């Protein structure tokens, strides 16, 4: 099999390296894959990407990750996972995968538009990015009431009033979930109807704790260090436009996620949104030797613990694949 590098004038590459196992992404999935791959003597190299530690590093308090009875911060958990992987020999590096050629083995991954990695196996754990409205206040109150995961952070708002933005199944599910322990849930819907499935719509409408704010859009948030309320437009852009203020302690985005799979889509099968398709019950993709784990292939659970589990699976499958190839 040809392992020679493409001409420098075509790629701009200044450095080429051959490795057995490449992991792209450093969230719970990537770090767990690194732990298992290094213990299996695969000498994994992990590139951390634009957000070292993944989405969990944006979470201030994590109470549902096993092994932390008193809770811990997202950055602390990720630092522990990284140290554990390094202890067994995983090679963590700064850098972003900017191009991929998966047409043949070894797979060719370009890092930072300059270095080429030739990998016998590839584990994609690049995660998914939550979609935001683009308001400056979302950044201002990140960790102070703004969240893109009700399952992760909703428990902190028990007995309080919160708002969920969105009109699809995810928004309906999150509103219903929050209604289990929040005093009141506002569902902010831009249109005059929900896009959610009929069964989810019925559940939302029947809930006495959920108030749907039809034809509302978020103008901004306010509060002293933490969210205390939101300013909304009602029927924005029409003669009936008015400004509405609601008092809330939590503001949850449920307008979707964007899987970070763009550079692989030429070769890897994805769904219409971009989530990588895997063989049911495994991290295997449509390309032998390429595995996907974590949120880049999970649009249902999106939890740190489920991501870690699939990272374990990906490393085990990579070990088995290499054993078969080299045996």
C-alpha positions in Angstrom: 0.0 0.0 0.0 1.3 3.4 -0.9 2.3 5.4 2.2 4.2 8.1 0.4 3.3 11.7 1.0 1.7 13.9 -1.6 4.0 16.5 -3.1 4.6 19.5 -0.9 3.5 21.9 -3.6 0.0 20.4 -3.6 -0.6 20.2 0.1 1.6 22.7 1.7 2.7 20.0 4.1 6.0 20.5 5.9 6.0 17.5 8.2 4.8 13.9 7.8 4.4 11.3 10.5 3.2 7.7 10.5 1.3 6.4 13.5 -0.9 3.4 14.4 -3.8 5.1 16.1 -4.9 8.7 15.6 -7.6 10.2 17.8 -9.2 13.6 16.9 -11.0 15.4 19.7 -10.3 15.6 23.4 -13.7 15.4 25.1 -14.8 12.5 27.3 -15.0 10.2 24.2 -11.5 11.1 22.9 -9.8 10.9 26.3 -11.4 7.6 27.1 -10.4 6.2 23.7 -6.9 7.4 24.5 -6.9 5.6 27.9 -7.9 2.3 26.3 -5.8 2.6 23.2 -2.7 3.4 25.2 -3.3 0.5 27.6 -3.5 -1.7 24.5 -0.1 -0.5 23.3 -1.5 1.3 20.3 0.7 4.4 21.0 -2.3 6.7 20.3 -1.7 10.3 19.3 -4.6 12.7 20.2 -5.1 16.1 18.7 -7.1 18.3 21.1 -8.8 20.6 18.5 -10.1 24.1 19.0 -11.8 23.3 22.4 -9.5 21.1 24.4 -11.6 19.0 26.7 -14.7 19.4 24.6 -18.1 20.8 25.6 -17.7 19.6 29.2 -15.1 22.3 29.9 -17.9 24.9 29.5 -19.9 23.3 32.4 -19.2 24.8 35.8 -20.7 22.0 37.9 -21.1 18.4 37.0 -23.1 16.2 39.4 -24.1 13.2 37.2 -20.7 11.9 36.1 -20.0 8.6 38.0 -17.2 8.7 40.6 -17.7 12.2 41.8 -20.2 12.0 44.7 -19.7 15.7 45.6 -19.8 16.8 42.0 -16.9 18.5 40.2 -16.4 21.1 37.5 -16.2 20.1 33.9 -12.6 21.3 33.4 -11.5 19.3 36.5 -13.1 16.1 35.2 -11.5 16.6 31.8 -8.1 17.3 33.4 -8.3 14.1 35.3 -9.2 12.1 32.2 -6.3 13.6 30.3 -3.8 12.9 33.1 -5.0 9.3 33.2 -4.5 8.8 29.5 -1.1 10.5 29.6 -0.1 8.2 32.5 -0.5 5.2 30.1 1.4 6.8 27.3 -1.1 8.7 25.2 0.4 11.6 23.2 -1.7 14.7 23.6 -1.0 17.5 21.1 -2.3 20.9 20.3 -3.7 21.2 16.8 -6.8 21.1 14.7 -7.5 18.6 11.9 -8.2 20.7 8.9 -8.3 18.1 6.1 -8.9 14.4 5.7 -8.3 11.8 3.0 -9.9 8.5 3.9 -9.8 7.0 0.4 -7.2 4.4 1.4 -5.0 3.3 4.4 -3.1 4.7 5.9 -5.6 7.5 6.3 -4.2 11.0 5.7 -5.1 13.7 8.1 -3.8 17.2 7.8 -3.2 19.2 11.0 -3.3 23.0 11.0 -2.9 23.0 7.2 0.7 21.9 7.5 1.5 18.6 9.1 0.3 15.3 7.6 -0.5 12.3 9.8 -0.6 8.9 8.2 -2.8 6.8 10.5 -3.4 3.0 10.4 -6.6 3.6 12.4 -8.6 6.7 13.0 -11.0 7.5 15.9 -13.2 10.5 15.3 -14.3 12.1 18.5 -14.8 15.7 17.4 -18.1 16.2 19.2 -21.0 18.5 18.3 -21.4 22.2 18.8 -24.7 23.5 20.3 -26.4 26.2 18.1 -26.8 29.5 19.8 -28.9 32.6 18.9 -25.8 34.7 18.5 -26.5 37.1 21.4 -23.6 38.6 23.3 -25.6 37.9 26.5 -25.3 34.2 25.8 -21.5 34.5 26.2 -21.9 36.9 29.1 -24.0 34.5 31.2 -22.3 31.2 30.1 -22.1 29.2 33.3 -24.4 31.8 34.9 -27.8 30.6 33.8 -27.3 30.0 30.0 -27.1 26.3 29.0 -27.6 24.1 25.9 -28.3 21.0 27.9 -31.2 20.7 30.2 -30.3 17.1 31.2 -26.8 18.4 32.3 -27.8 21.6 34.1 -31.5 21.5 34.8 -31.2 20.1 38.3 -29.6 23.3 39.4 -32.8 25.2 38.7 -35.2 23.1 40.8 -38.0 25.2 42.1 -37.1 28.1 39.9 -38.5 29.6 36.7 -36.7 28.9 33.4 -37.1 29.4 29.7 -36.4 27.1 26.8 -35.8 28.4 23.2 -37.0 26.2 20.3 -40.0 24.7 18.7 -38.8 21.2 17.7 -38.8 17.8 19.5 -35.7 18.6 21.4 -37.1 21.9 22.8 -40.4 20.1 23.7 -38.4 17.3 25.4 -36.2 19.7 27.4 -39.2 21.8 28.5 -41.0 18.6 29.7 -37.9 17.4 31.4 -37.4 20.8 33.2 -41.1 20.8 34.2 -40.4 17.9 36.5 -38.6 20.0 39.0 -38.8 23.7 37.9 -41.6 25.9 39.1 -42.4 27.2 35.7 -41.1 26.7 32.2 -41.5 29.2 29.4 -41.2 27.7 25.9 -40.1 30.5 23.6 -41.3 29.7 20.1 -40.5 31.9 17.1 -43.5 30.8 15.0 -47.2 30.4 15.7 -46.9 26.6 15.9 -44.5 23.9 17.1 -42.4 21.8 14.7 -42.3 19.0 17.3 -44.1 15.7 16.6 -47.8 15.7 17.5 -47.3 13.6 20.6 -44.7 16.0 22.0 -46.9 19.0 21.2 -49.8 17.4 23.1 -47.6 16.8 26.1 -46.4 20.3 26.1 -49.8 21.9 25.8 -51.2 19.6 28.6 -48.5 20.5 31.0 -49.6 23.0 33.6 -46.1 24.0 34.3 -45.2 25.0 30.7 -46.3 28.3 29.2 -45.7 28.5 25.4 -44.8 32.0 24.2 -45.9 31.9 20.6 -44.3 34.2 18.1 -41.6 35.4 20.5 -37.9 36.0 19.9 -35.2 36.7 22.4 -33.8 40.2 22.4 -31.4 39.9 25.3 -30.9 38.7 28.9 -30.3 40.7 32.1 -29.1 40.1 35.6 -26.3 40.8 38.1 -23.6 38.2 37.2 -26.3 35.5 36.6 -29.4 35.4 34.6 -32.4 37.1 36.2 -34.6 37.6 33.2 -35.0 37.9 29.5 -36.3 40.6 27.2 -38.4 39.2 24.2 -39.9 40.6 21.1 -43.5 39.5 20.4 -44.4 39.5 16.7 -41.1 41.1 15.7 -41.2 43.1 12.5 -44.9 43.5 12.4 -47.1 46.5 13.3 -48.1 44.5 16.4 -44.5 44.2 17.7 -44.1 44.6 21.4 -41.4 44.1 24.0 -42.0 41.5 26.7 -39.9 40.9 29.9 -40.0 37.6 31.8 -38.3 36.8 35.1 -36.2 33.6 34.8 -33.2 32.1 36.4 -32.2 29.7 33.6 -32.1 30.1 29.8 -31.9 26.9 27.8 -31.0 26.7 24.1 -32.7 23.8 22.3 -32.4 24.8 18.7 -30.1 22.0 17.7 -26.5 20.9 17.5 -24.0 21.0 14.7 -21.8 17.8 14.6 -18.2 18.6 13.8 -17.9 16.2 10.9 -17.4 18.5 7.9 -13.9 17.4 6.9 -14.9 13.7 6.9 -18.2 13.9 5.0 -16.7 13.3 1.6 -15.9 9.7 2.8 -18.0 9.0 5.9 -21.7 8.4 5.8 -23.7 11.0 7.8 -27.3 11.8 8.3 -28.9 14.9 6.9 -27.7 17.0 9.9 -24.1 15.7 9.7 -24.1 13.1 12.5 -21.7 10.2 11.5 -23.6 7.0 11.0 -22.2 4.0 12.8 -23.1 0.3 12.6 -25.8 -0.3 15.2 -24.3 -1.0 18.6 -20.7 -0.3 17.5 -18.5 2.7 16.7 -17.7 1.3 13.2 -18.3 3.7 10.2 -18.7 2.7 6.6 -14.9 2.8 6.3 -12.9 -0.1 7.8 -10.4 1.2 10.3 -12.3 4.5 11.0 -14.4 4.7 14.1 -16.6 7.4 15.5 -17.5 8.0 19.1 -19.1 10.7 21.3 -21.5 13.4 20.3 -20.3 13.5 16.6 -22.3 10.3 16.2 -24.8 10.6 19.0 -27.8 12.9 18.5 -29.9 11.2 21.2 -28.2 11.1 24.6 -25.3 13.6 24.3 -24.0 13.0 27.8 -20.4 12.8 29.0 -20.8 9.3 30.3 -22.3 7.9 27.1 -19.6 9.6 25.1 -16.9 8.0 27.3 -18.5 4.6 26.8 -18.4 4.9 23.0 -14.8 6.1 23.3 -14.0 2.8 25.1 -15.7 0.9 22.3 -13.8 2.7 19.6 -10.5 2.0 21.1 -11.3 -1.7 21.6 -12.5 -1.9 17.9 -9.3 -0.1 16.7 -7.2 -2.7 18.7 -9.1 -5.6 17.1 -8.9 -4.1 13.6 -5.1 -3.7 13.9 -4.7 -7.2 15.3 -6.5 -8.6 12.3 -4.5 -6.5 9.8 -1.2 -7.2 11.4 -1.9 -10.9 12.3 
